[in-house]
Amino acid sequence: PFGYSGMATAGMGDVLTGIICSLMAQGFAPITAAYTAVVWHALAAEHSNKGNCLLASDVIQQLAHEIL
């Protein structure tokens, strides 16, 4: 159970799709890419500490910290 209502903003689906596609381009199976991307995407959003003012760019900036 990751994520929260603050993620319902413009561009969030685009960010998630980008993560999924980048993982598939690296050879991940589609289902594995989707599961992995959803977790990384949600954790990056939760850890961005932006509350309900979350932007898609905040998730992108936080994403590197979730992967490493």
MDAnalysis code that builds the backbone (N, CA, C; Angstrom):
import MDAnalysis as mda
import numpy as np

u = mda.Universe.empty(204, n_residues=68, atom_resindex=np.repeat(np.arange(68), 3), trajectory=True)
u.add_TopologyAttr("name", ["N", "CA", "C"] * 68)
u.add_TopologyAttr("resid", np.arange(1, 69))
u.add_TopologyAttr("resname", ["PRO", "PHE", "GLY", "TYR", "SER", "GLY", "MET", "ALA", "THR", "ALA", "GLY", "MET", "GLY", "ASP", "VAL", "LEU", "THR", "GLY", "ILE", "ILE", "CYS", "SER", "LEU", "MET", "ALA", "GLN", "GLY", "PHE", "ALA", "PRO", "ILE", "THR", "ALA", "ALA", "TYR", "THR", "ALA", "VAL", "VAL", "TRP", "HIS", "ALA", "LEU", "ALA", "ALA", "GLU", "HIS", "SER", "ASN", "LYS", "GLY", "ASN", "CYS", "LEU", "LEU", "ALA", "SER", "ASP", "VAL", "ILE", "GLN", "GLN", "LEU", "ALA", "HIS", "GLU", "ILE", "LEU"])
u.atoms.positions = np.array([
    [0.822, -1.204, 0.000],
    [0.000, 0.000, 0.000],
    [0.858, 1.256, 0.000],
    [1.237, 1.689, -1.183],
    [2.049, 2.890, -1.315],
    [1.228, 3.979, -1.987],
    [1.679, 5.209, -1.817],
    [1.043, 6.329, -2.493],
    [0.026, 7.020, -1.613],
    [-0.500, 8.116, -2.110],
    [-1.506, 8.886, -1.384],
    [-2.211, 9.832, -2.345],
    [-3.232, 10.507, -1.866],
    [-4.082, 11.325, -2.732],
    [-3.351, 12.497, -3.371],
    [-2.258, 12.954, -2.781],
    [-1.487, 14.049, -3.360],
    [-0.872, 13.706, -4.705],
    [-0.881, 12.418, -5.052],
    [-0.318, 11.979, -6.327],
    [-1.281, 12.190, -7.491],
    [-2.498, 12.613, -7.210],
    [-3.500, 12.817, -8.263],
    [-3.314, 14.185, -8.899],
    [-2.175, 14.359, -9.558],
    [-1.862, 15.631, -10.206],
    [-1.397, 15.387, -11.637],
    [-1.406, 16.438, -12.410],
    [-1.015, 16.349, -13.819],
    [0.411, 15.831, -13.964],
    [0.589, 14.896, -14.853],
    [1.916, 14.397, -15.176],
    [2.344, 13.156, -14.419],
    [1.613, 12.773, -13.382],
    [2.015, 11.597, -12.601],
    [1.983, 10.322, -13.437],
    [0.964, 10.174, -14.255],
    [0.895, 9.002, -15.125],
    [2.003, 8.985, -16.155],
    [2.383, 10.154, -16.622],
    [3.487, 10.251, -17.580],
    [4.798, 9.810, -16.939],
    [5.004, 10.224, -15.692],
    [6.220, 9.826, -14.976],
    [6.232, 8.316, -14.786],
    [5.111, 7.752, -14.354],
    [5.023, 6.309, -14.153],
    [5.269, 5.558, -15.461],
    [4.672, 6.018, -16.534],
    [4.872, 5.387, -17.839],
    [6.330, 5.451, -18.265],
    [6.968, 6.568, -18.007],
    [8.388, 6.709, -18.336],
    [9.261, 5.732, -17.576],
    [8.938, 5.523, -16.302],
    [9.705, 4.566, -15.497],
    [9.507, 3.155, -16.044],
    [8.262, 2.799, -16.319],
    [7.970, 1.466, -16.858],
    [8.709, 1.241, -18.172],
    [8.627, 2.193, -19.072],
    [9.282, 2.054, -20.383],
    [10.793, 1.969, -20.260],
    [11.364, 2.742, -19.344],
    [12.823, 2.696, -19.184],
    [13.266, 1.341, -18.640],
    [12.477, 0.760, -17.750],
    [12.817, -0.567, -17.233],
    [12.673, -1.634, -18.316],
    [11.622, -1.533, -19.113],
    [11.448, -2.498, -20.204],
    [12.558, -2.371, -21.235],
    [13.025, -1.162, -21.484],
    [14.125, -0.955, -22.433],
    [15.417, -1.589, -21.933],
    [15.501, -1.777, -20.616],
    [16.682, -2.414, -20.033],
    [16.522, -3.923, -19.916],
    [15.397, -4.457, -20.395],
    [15.217, -5.899, -20.435],
    [14.284, -6.473, -19.388],
    [13.661, -5.636, -18.565],
    [12.704, -6.143, -17.589],
    [11.475, -6.683, -18.316],
    [10.909, -7.754, -17.795],
    [9.629, -8.241, -18.310],
    [8.569, -7.183, -18.014],
    [7.559, -7.070, -18.858],
    [6.553, -6.022, -18.650],
    [5.929, -6.012, -17.254],
    [5.562, -7.162, -16.729],
    [4.921, -7.192, -15.411],
    [5.898, -6.794, -14.309],
    [7.144, -7.227, -14.426],
    [8.164, -6.852, -13.444],
    [8.447, -5.362, -13.519],
    [8.514, -4.838, -14.724],
    [8.731, -3.398, -14.904],
    [7.590, -2.609, -14.282],
    [6.369, -3.064, -14.485],
    [5.206, -2.357, -13.941],
    [5.209, -2.381, -12.419],
    [5.415, -3.549, -11.819],
    [5.438, -3.639, -10.355],
    [6.551, -2.779, -9.766],
    [7.732, -2.885, -10.334],
    [8.878, -2.118, -9.841],
    [8.624, -0.625, -9.968],
    [8.121, -0.214, -11.108],
    [7.867, 1.208, -11.349],
    [6.824, 1.769, -10.396],
    [5.775, 1.013, -10.135],
    [4.725, 1.490, -9.225],
    [5.288, 1.715, -7.828],
    [6.108, 0.804, -7.353],
    [6.694, 0.962, -6.015],
    [7.636, 2.153, -5.983],
    [8.550, 2.256, -6.937],
    [9.490, 3.392, -6.965],
    [8.752, 4.719, -7.075],
    [7.755, 4.763, -7.937],
    [6.969, 5.977, -8.168],
    [6.269, 6.418, -6.877],
    [5.618, 5.484, -6.208],
    [4.892, 5.811, -4.981],
    [5.835, 6.201, -3.852],
    [6.931, 5.485, -3.698],
    [7.888, 5.825, -2.643],
    [8.512, 7.192, -2.885],
    [8.838, 7.482, -4.115],
    [9.401, 8.799, -4.435],
    [8.405, 9.900, -4.097],
    [7.139, 9.665, -4.371],
    [6.107, 10.657, -4.046],
    [5.975, 10.828, -2.538],
    [5.924, 9.717, -1.814],
    [5.780, 9.783, -0.362],
    [6.965, 10.476, 0.296],
    [8.151, 10.220, -0.196],
    [9.364, 10.764, 0.421],
    [9.720, 12.165, -0.052],
    [8.966, 12.695, -0.966],
    [9.263, 14.051, -1.447],
    [8.857, 15.113, -0.436],
    [8.038, 14.737, 0.538],
    [7.608, 15.642, 1.610],
    [6.927, 16.898, 1.091],
    [6.141, 16.783, 0.045],
    [5.450, 17.937, -0.526],
    [3.975, 17.975, -0.129],
    [3.492, 16.971, 0.580],
    [2.088, 16.957, 0.963],
    [1.181, 16.950, -0.249],
    [0.121, 17.744, -0.190],
    [-0.833, 17.794, -1.297],
    [-0.428, 18.778, -2.378],
    [0.766, 19.338, -2.288],
    [1.278, 20.263, -3.313],
    [2.287, 19.563, -4.211],
    [2.172, 18.267, -4.336],
    [3.125, 17.458, -5.085],
    [3.006, 17.707, -6.584],
    [4.150, 17.861, -7.227],
    [4.224, 17.992, -8.682],
    [4.935, 16.768, -9.247],
    [4.685, 16.476, -10.501],
    [5.364, 15.353, -11.150],
    [6.876, 15.540, -11.114],
    [7.339, 16.764, -11.248],
    [8.784, 17.032, -11.218],
    [9.391, 16.719, -9.853],
    [8.602, 16.823, -8.782],
    [9.088, 16.454, -7.447],
    [9.388, 14.960, -7.387],
    [8.536, 14.171, -8.004],
    [8.731, 12.721, -8.031],
    [9.976, 12.378, -8.838],
    [10.160, 13.041, -9.958],
    [11.341, 12.791, -10.790],
    [12.615, 13.093, -10.011],
    [12.630, 14.210, -9.292],
    [13.816, 14.585, -8.518],
    [14.087, 13.598, -7.391],
    [13.045, 13.079, -6.767],
    [13.201, 12.159, -5.642],
    [13.511, 10.743, -6.097],
    [13.200, 10.421, -7.320],
    [13.315, 9.052, -7.820],
    [14.722, 8.487, -7.685],
    [15.723, 9.276, -7.958],
    [17.107, 8.789, -7.855],
    [17.427, 8.313, -6.447],
    [16.862, 8.944, -5.440],
    [17.111, 8.547, -4.052],
    [16.416, 7.231, -3.718],
    [15.329, 6.930, -4.370],
    [14.606, 5.681, -4.122],
    [15.299, 4.499, -4.779],
    [15.924, 4.736, -5.915],
    [16.574, 3.655, -6.654],
    [17.894, 3.267, -6.006],
    [18.623, 4.248, -5.523],
    [19.934, 3.983, -4.931],
    [19.803, 3.578, -3.531],
])
